Amino acid sequence: MVDINQQDERLNAALELFYYAYRVFTAQPDALLAERGWARVHHRVLYFVGREPGLSVNTLIARLGVSKQALHGPLRDLQEAGLVLATPSAQDKRVRCLSLSAAGAALEEEISSGQRALLAGIFSECGVPAAQGWEAVMGALAQLDHSVNRRPAEQDIQPIL
């Protein structure tokens, strides 16, 4: 049986690893965004719009778990730069559907490809059981985020390795 102090130390060590790993994971995208005077939310917008072209602004707000006010500035920046396009929905002209322009898709690829390569290398190095464990932990954490209104069905989730 692990005593409380040992358990707290293990959890503190896990927290520290999470913070350090996140810093590494976001360093390259943050540097690319900083060149434009942008922040991490700009990348998140590009990423989610790129994964689901045609999603509405309200759906994007739910995916990101931010307020309309928090999204307004970054989305305006990306639209003014010609990276994100907003078109009226065919079903409801009041709803704006978002998609990436060719330049937006290229920027999203530039920013996210380094992260994909980083994950692929780490998963390959650590092996399938470690990658599956990581997926389980991250999936369980993501399930606690009730602001996201769309989750892939379990059968739609493809193993990383």
C-alpha positions as YAML, in Angstrom:
chain: A
units: angstrom
residues:
- id: 1
  name: MET
  ca: [0.00, 0.00, 0.00]
- id: 2
  name: VAL
  ca: [1.31, 3.44, -0.97]
- id: 3
  name: ASP
  ca: [1.13, 6.03, 1.78]
- id: 4
  name: ILE
  ca: [-0.42, 9.45, 1.14]
- id: 5
  name: ASN
  ca: [2.92, 11.28, 0.96]
- id: 6
  name: GLN
  ca: [4.27, 8.84, -1.65]
- id: 7
  name: GLN
  ca: [1.07, 9.12, -3.64]
- id: 8
  name: ASP
  ca: [1.21, 12.93, -3.51]
- id: 9
  name: GLU
  ca: [4.83, 12.85, -4.64]
- id: 10
  name: ARG
  ca: [3.96, 10.58, -7.57]
- id: 11
  name: LEU
  ca: [1.09, 12.87, -8.54]
- id: 12
  name: ASN
  ca: [3.32, 15.95, -8.22]
- id: 13
  name: ALA
  ca: [5.91, 14.25, -10.42]
- id: 14
  name: ALA
  ca: [3.17, 13.47, -12.97]
- id: 15
  name: LEU
  ca: [2.03, 17.11, -12.90]
- id: 16
  name: GLU
  ca: [5.57, 18.32, -13.49]
- id: 17
  name: LEU
  ca: [6.04, 15.93, -16.40]
- id: 18
  name: PHE
  ca: [2.77, 17.12, -17.89]
- id: 19
  name: TYR
  ca: [3.82, 20.78, -17.63]
- id: 20
  name: TYR
  ca: [7.29, 20.14, -19.08]
- id: 21
  name: ALA
  ca: [5.92, 17.99, -21.89]
- id: 22
  name: TYR
  ca: [3.31, 20.61, -22.77]
- id: 23
  name: ARG
  ca: [6.02, 23.26, -22.92]
- id: 24
  name: VAL
  ca: [7.98, 21.15, -25.41]
- id: 25
  name: PHE
  ca: [4.83, 20.30, -27.35]
- id: 26
  name: THR
  ca: [3.83, 23.96, -27.77]
- id: 27
  name: ALA
  ca: [7.27, 25.58, -28.20]
- id: 28
  name: GLN
  ca: [7.51, 25.38, -32.00]
- id: 29
  name: PRO
  ca: [3.89, 26.42, -32.68]
- id: 30
  name: ASP
  ca: [4.18, 29.26, -30.17]
- id: 31
  name: ALA
  ca: [7.33, 30.54, -31.91]
- id: 32
  name: LEU
  ca: [5.66, 30.43, -35.35]
- id: 33
  name: LEU
  ca: [2.60, 32.22, -34.00]
- id: 34
  name: ALA
  ca: [4.68, 34.83, -32.15]
- id: 35
  name: GLU
  ca: [6.24, 35.85, -35.48]
- id: 36
  name: ARG
  ca: [2.75, 37.08, -36.42]
- id: 37
  name: GLY
  ca: [1.94, 38.49, -32.99]
- id: 38
  name: TRP
  ca: [-0.55, 35.69, -32.38]
- id: 39
  name: ALA
  ca: [-1.21, 33.30, -29.51]
- id: 40
  name: ARG
  ca: [-2.06, 29.63, -28.99]
- id: 41
  name: VAL
  ca: [-5.78, 30.24, -29.54]
- id: 42
  name: HIS
  ca: [-5.02, 31.19, -33.16]
- id: 43
  name: HIS
  ca: [-3.47, 27.74, -33.67]
- id: 44
  name: ARG
  ca: [-6.42, 26.05, -32.02]
- id: 45
  name: VAL
  ca: [-8.81, 27.87, -34.35]
- id: 46
  name: LEU
  ca: [-6.77, 26.89, -37.42]
- id: 47
  name: TYR
  ca: [-6.53, 23.30, -36.19]
- id: 48
  name: PHE
  ca: [-10.22, 22.75, -35.48]
- id: 49
  name: VAL
  ca: [-11.46, 24.60, -38.56]
- id: 50
  name: GLY
  ca: [-8.99, 22.58, -40.63]
- id: 51
  name: ARG
  ca: [-10.25, 19.30, -39.16]
- id: 52
  name: GLU
  ca: [-13.91, 20.17, -39.69]
- id: 53
  name: PRO
  ca: [-14.44, 22.60, -42.57]
- id: 54
  name: GLY
  ca: [-17.87, 24.21, -42.48]
- id: 55
  name: LEU
  ca: [-18.29, 24.20, -38.71]
- id: 56
  name: SER
  ca: [-20.22, 27.10, -37.30]
- id: 57
  name: VAL
  ca: [-18.76, 29.78, -35.07]
- id: 58
  name: ASN
  ca: [-20.91, 28.50, -32.18]
- id: 59
  name: THR
  ca: [-19.63, 24.96, -32.66]
- id: 60
  name: LEU
  ca: [-16.06, 26.27, -32.69]
- id: 61
  name: ILE
  ca: [-16.73, 28.14, -29.45]
- id: 62
  name: ALA
  ca: [-17.93, 24.88, -27.90]
- id: 63
  name: ARG
  ca: [-14.93, 22.91, -29.23]
- id: 64
  name: LEU
  ca: [-12.47, 25.45, -27.85]
- id: 65
  name: GLY
  ca: [-14.33, 25.97, -24.59]
- id: 66
  name: VAL
  ca: [-14.02, 29.75, -24.87]
- id: 67
  name: SER
  ca: [-16.46, 32.63, -24.82]
- id: 68
  name: LYS
  ca: [-17.64, 34.41, -27.95]
- id: 69
  name: GLN
  ca: [-15.66, 37.45, -26.77]
- id: 70
  name: ALA
  ca: [-12.46, 35.39, -26.36]
- id: 71
  name: LEU
  ca: [-12.81, 33.98, -29.88]
- id: 72
  name: HIS
  ca: [-13.74, 37.25, -31.59]
- id: 73
  name: GLY
  ca: [-10.25, 38.82, -31.75]
- id: 74
  name: PRO
  ca: [-8.29, 35.76, -32.90]
- id: 75
  name: LEU
  ca: [-10.93, 34.79, -35.44]
- id: 76
  name: ARG
  ca: [-10.98, 38.35, -36.80]
- id: 77
  name: ASP
  ca: [-7.15, 38.27, -37.06]
- id: 78
  name: LEU
  ca: [-7.26, 35.03, -39.04]
- id: 79
  name: GLN
  ca: [-10.03, 36.29, -41.31]
- id: 80
  name: GLU
  ca: [-8.26, 39.59, -41.97]
- id: 81
  name: ALA
  ca: [-5.10, 37.64, -42.84]
- id: 82
  name: GLY
  ca: [-7.15, 35.64, -45.37]
- id: 83
  name: LEU
  ca: [-6.56, 32.36, -43.53]
- id: 84
  name: VAL
  ca: [-10.11, 31.63, -42.32]
- id: 85
  name: LEU
  ca: [-13.16, 32.14, -44.51]
- id: 86
  name: ALA
  ca: [-16.69, 32.63, -43.18]
- id: 87
  name: THR
  ca: [-19.63, 31.87, -45.43]
- id: 88
  name: PRO
  ca: [-23.36, 31.82, -44.68]
- id: 89
  name: SER
  ca: [-24.84, 28.40, -43.96]
- id: 90
  name: ALA
  ca: [-27.07, 26.98, -46.68]
- id: 91
  name: GLN
  ca: [-29.68, 26.13, -44.03]
- id: 92
  name: ASP
  ca: [-29.60, 29.39, -42.05]
- id: 93
  name: LYS
  ca: [-28.05, 32.54, -43.50]
- id: 94
  name: ARG
  ca: [-27.50, 33.94, -39.98]
- id: 95
  name: VAL
  ca: [-25.03, 31.11, -39.23]
- id: 96
  name: ARG
  ca: [-21.46, 31.56, -40.42]
- id: 97
  name: CYS
  ca: [-19.61, 28.44, -41.51]
- id: 98
  name: LEU
  ca: [-15.83, 28.50, -41.22]
- id: 99
  name: SER
  ca: [-13.21, 26.98, -43.47]
- id: 100
  name: LEU
  ca: [-9.52, 27.48, -44.15]
- id: 101
  name: SER
  ca: [-8.23, 29.17, -47.27]
- id: 102
  name: ALA
  ca: [-5.32, 27.51, -49.06]
- id: 103
  name: ALA
  ca: [-2.97, 29.80, -47.13]
- id: 104
  name: GLY
  ca: [-4.74, 28.93, -43.87]
- id: 105
  name: ALA
  ca: [-4.41, 25.21, -44.56]
- id: 106
  name: ALA
  ca: [-0.72, 25.67, -45.35]
- id: 107
  name: LEU
  ca: [-0.13, 27.59, -42.11]
- id: 108
  name: GLU
  ca: [-2.06, 25.02, -40.08]
- id: 109
  name: GLU
  ca: [0.04, 22.26, -41.65]
- id: 110
  name: GLU
  ca: [3.26, 24.14, -40.91]
- id: 111
  name: ILE
  ca: [2.28, 24.66, -37.29]
- id: 112
  name: SER
  ca: [0.79, 21.22, -36.57]
- id: 113
  name: SER
  ca: [3.17, 19.03, -38.59]
- id: 114
  name: GLY
  ca: [5.94, 19.52, -36.04]
- id: 115
  name: GLN
  ca: [3.60, 18.41, -33.27]
- id: 116
  name: ARG
  ca: [2.52, 15.35, -35.24]
- id: 117
  name: ALA
  ca: [6.16, 14.46, -35.92]
- id: 118
  name: LEU
  ca: [7.02, 14.93, -32.25]
- id: 119
  name: LEU
  ca: [4.20, 12.62, -31.16]
- id: 120
  name: ALA
  ca: [5.00, 10.04, -33.84]
- id: 121
  name: GLY
  ca: [8.64, 9.90, -32.75]
- id: 122
  name: ILE
  ca: [7.81, 9.59, -29.07]
- id: 123
  name: PHE
  ca: [5.14, 6.94, -29.68]
- id: 124
  name: SER
  ca: [7.53, 4.98, -31.86]
- id: 125
  name: GLU
  ca: [10.29, 5.25, -29.27]
- id: 126
  name: CYS
  ca: [8.05, 4.25, -26.34]
- id: 127
  name: GLY
  ca: [6.13, 1.50, -28.13]
- id: 128
  name: VAL
  ca: [2.53, 0.51, -28.63]
- id: 129
  name: PRO
  ca: [1.64, -0.23, -24.97]
- id: 130
  name: ALA
  ca: [2.91, 3.21, -23.89]
- id: 131
  name: ALA
  ca: [1.04, 4.93, -26.74]
- id: 132
  name: GLN
  ca: [-2.15, 3.09, -25.82]
- id: 133
  name: GLY
  ca: [-1.68, 4.09, -22.17]
- id: 134
  name: TRP
  ca: [-1.19, 7.70, -23.20]
- id: 135
  name: GLU
  ca: [-4.33, 7.56, -25.35]
- id: 136
  name: ALA
  ca: [-6.28, 6.11, -22.41]
- id: 137
  name: VAL
  ca: [-5.10, 8.80, -19.99]
- id: 138
  name: MET
  ca: [-5.62, 11.69, -22.41]
- id: 139
  name: GLY
  ca: [-8.98, 10.29, -23.52]
- id: 140
  name: ALA
  ca: [-10.15, 10.03, -19.91]
- id: 141
  name: LEU
  ca: [-9.05, 13.62, -19.26]
- id: 142
  name: ALA
  ca: [-10.79, 14.83, -22.42]
- id: 143
  name: GLN
  ca: [-14.02, 13.12, -21.35]
- id: 144
  name: LEU
  ca: [-14.06, 15.44, -18.32]
- id: 145
  name: ASP
  ca: [-14.35, 18.44, -20.66]
- id: 146
  name: HIS
  ca: [-18.10, 18.90, -20.87]
- id: 147
  name: SER
  ca: [-17.79, 21.97, -23.11]
- id: 148
  name: VAL
  ca: [-17.06, 19.76, -26.12]
- id: 149
  name: ASN
  ca: [-20.29, 18.69, -27.75]
- id: 150
  name: ARG
  ca: [-18.84, 16.25, -30.28]
- id: 151
  name: ARG
  ca: [-16.71, 13.26, -29.52]
- id: 152
  name: PRO
  ca: [-15.78, 10.52, -31.94]
- id: 153
  name: ALA
  ca: [-17.52, 7.25, -31.27]
- id: 154
  name: GLU
  ca: [-15.19, 4.70, -29.71]
- id: 155
  name: GLN
  ca: [-15.21, 2.63, -32.90]
- id: 156
  name: ASP
  ca: [-14.12, 5.74, -34.87]
- id: 157
  name: ILE
  ca: [-10.97, 6.21, -32.81]
- id: 158
  name: GLN
  ca: [-7.99, 4.74, -34.61]
- id: 159
  name: PRO
  ca: [-4.96, 3.61, -32.61]
- id: 160
  name: ILE
  ca: [-1.99, 5.93, -32.88]
- id: 161
  name: LEU
  ca: [0.42, 3.12, -33.69]
...
